[in-house]
Amino acid sequence: MKKKIGFSLLSIAIALTLVGFRFDFFEIAKQIEIYNTLFKEINMSYVDKTNPAELMENGVKHMLSELDPYTVYSSEQDVENAKIYRSGLYVGIGAKMKIIDKKLVIEEPFKGLSADKAGLKAGDEIIEINGTALSDSFEQAELLLKGKKNTKVSVVYKRGEKEKKVELVRGEKKPKAVPLYKMLDNDVGYIALDRFSRTASQEVESALKFLLIDEAKGLILDLRNNPGGLLQEAVKIVNLFVKKNQLVVSTRSNIEQYNNQFFTQKQPVSEDIPLVVLINENSASASEIVAGSLQDLDRAVVVGKRSFGKGLVQQPKPLPYGAQVKVTISRYFIPSGRCIQALNYGERSVTGKAKKIKNKKAFKTKNGRIVYDGGGINPDITVGKLDPYKLVSTLEKEDIIFNFVNDYYSKNKTKDWTDFNLNPNVFRSFKAFCLSKNFSLGTYTEKAIERAFDYSNEEHTKELQSSLLQVKKSLQKEKELALEQSKDMIMWKLSEEIIKREYYREGMYNFSLLKNKAVLEAKSILKDSNRYYSLLK
């Protein structure tokens, strides 16, 4: 009798599950049929000529905007243009590139690679490749810059008003994931990791072994401004300091196949060396997994600013005709059980902005320390203030810092990074430059004011327009105030970028070792063993 009841209950459960799947499938098929018919009718019957590709892309992007900013659609052209950014990193010319104002620009030449040897600098505009002038679409750029190893490519670039032709050799060598490692004073080792590429864990392991040979008694692992990358590399880097078979991170989803756990696979290189991990607001994803896991396992003291808070996992899915969609499939959880995601895209304010996760839950580290979820990794020791407007990031995204530094570097030479200090007048110049570019604070208030002003202009409401002009003046003052409040962070970022122009990433990190407060705090902690171990209790 019990067996029959059990079998019946199981049959009902399976039937309900199948009904659920059938309902989902039917609903999806129904909506696709409606959309296909609507799309066909609009394009065949609308009074004016339509652009099917543009209509489709706008519709898809609007649909995805209701989800999260990491679930994105890329047309075939988008996919091809994205390859330009990677063209220097593999079999290419050895430079990171970007498109600014419909121009293909060198963002960063990598030390010792072909572009660097030929004298190309950040800010140089590529205008011709193998005798072919570049068009706005840059369709031919990736094909021309990439090719077989050791083949040559002719490039014409523009710097200021001058044009110059150079011959570059395509090479396979990639930029290092570890731009600098060295011994500091008091037997403290230092490793900077700025990307989680396929060689990241191998490079960190090699650096760690060299430092141990040099009898390092403590270690600083610098993950500041590291946006993340390959998950497996993050797990391997944690494994350098943590014993075998330790859970590092798990991914959880509503879809069973995306639920995974990632454990350490080997014995560590050093399970005992005192370790400090540096993070800031630009440390994201894989960086947060490394810092958060080592914090949860009480294996490291985390110093700096609260990290970015990206705990969502994406997977690219191919679409017909060379298009692609990157879909968020799961969330990251670190050993204590907490998720590092800072924003809940399922809950939005009246402006449509994703809400911060407020109901933060308490979790415990291996030693019983209290840590919280819902907002990145909070450091054990906070150094520096968070930027309320995320102004430095905004100025970087709008290429304002990049363009200003290009101009500064063309007029000023840095003789010695060890005593480099920016003149206070530089900030005044930068402030004026920002305001002249009408940079955005990125707030919904600002967008609403600009939209209201445009509407008022269209509708000829003169009195209201006059009032809105006063509001815009107030907004300008708000921008000036924001720049002043972020002055220290801006001056530091400008200094780093100027140093990087002359002395590459290696020089930028060396400069940071001398003067950065987070680095100095990390060194102080490692010099005081009692303080170090007390922070982990």
Buried (B, 14 or more C-beta within 10 A) or exposed (E): EEEEEEEEEEEEEEEEEEEEEEEEEEEEEEEEEEEEEEBEEEBEEEEEEBEEEEBBBEBBEEEBEEEBEBBBBBBBBBBBBEBBBEBBBBBBBBBBBBBBEEBBBBBBBBBEBBBBBBEBBBBBBBBBBBEEEBEEEBEBBBBBBBBEEEEEBBBBBBBEEEEEEBEBBBBEBBBBBBBBBBBBEEBBBBBBBBBBBEBBBBBBBBBBEBBBEEEBBBBBBBBBBBBBBBBBBBBBBBBBBBEEEBBBBBBBBEEEEBEEEBEBEEEBBBEEBBBBBBBBBBBBBBBBBBBBBBBBBBBBBBBBBBBBBBBBBBEEEEBEEEBBBBBBBBBBBBBBEBBBBBBBBEEEEEEEEBEEBEEBEEBEBBEEBEBEBBBBBBBBBBBBEEBEBBBBBBBBBBBBBBBBBBEBBEEEEBEEBEEBEBEEEBBEEBBEBBEEBEBBBBBEEBEEBBEBBEEBEEEEBEEBBEEBEEEBEEBEEBBEEBBEBBEEBBBBBBBBBBBBBBBBBBBBBBBBBEEBEBBEBBBBBBBEEEEBEEBBE
